[in-house]
Amino acid sequence: MWFEIQGVPAVSIASSEFAEAAEAQRKMLGMDDARYVLVDHPIQDATDDEMRAKAQAAFEAVVQAVTT
């Protein structure tokens, strides 16, 4: 969110478990245009290969969110 406040396009990435929290924070900060992408939960126990797969699966959504 700091980057958005500075006028730099950005996208937050969060685990799907935190979808409601991400939306609530965006609204509480008055940043209705702030973008975020959710990745499959869990993350903490994911192996490196699982994290790579999550990142690859989210890549297009991240690019779209930061460029629109």
N, C-alpha and C positions, 0 to 999 in steps of 0.2 A: 504494500500500500504506500510505502514511503516514496517509491519511484513515481507512482501515479500523482501523488501530491506535488512532486517536483516537475511534473509535466512530461515524464519519461514513460512511454508505453511499457506496460508490464502486465504479467498475468501471475496470479498466485496458484500454487498447486497444493492440493490437500487430499488426504485420504477420504474415500466416500463416507466413512464413519463420521466425518466432520462437516457434512453438507449443510446441516441446519446451522451449525456454528459459523460457517463461512458466510452464509447468507445473512445471518443476524449481525455479524460484525460489519459487513458491507453496509447494511442499512443503518446501524447505529453510528457509523462514521459519516453518514450522508454521502456515500460514494456509490450511488446507484449504477454508475457506469463501470465500476471496477469489475474486472473479469477474473474468473478463476476456473480451473479445470480440476475435476475430481479423478483420482486414480483408485483402482480397486484396493480395498482394505483386506488384510492388514499389510502394514509396511515394516513394522519393527522386526518381525520374525522372518521377513523375506530374505532369501538367498540373493547373492549378487546376480545370478541368472534371472531370478524372478523379478528383481528390480529392473533389470535391463528390459525384460518383457513388458513390465508396467510402463516404463518410460517410452518404449517404442509404440505401445498401444495409445499413449496419450499425445504423442508428438504432433500429429496433425491438428488436434484440438488446441494445443498450446500455440502453434503457429497461427492458426485462424484467430484465436482470441487476442493475440498480441498485434495482429495486423489489421484488425477491423475496428 
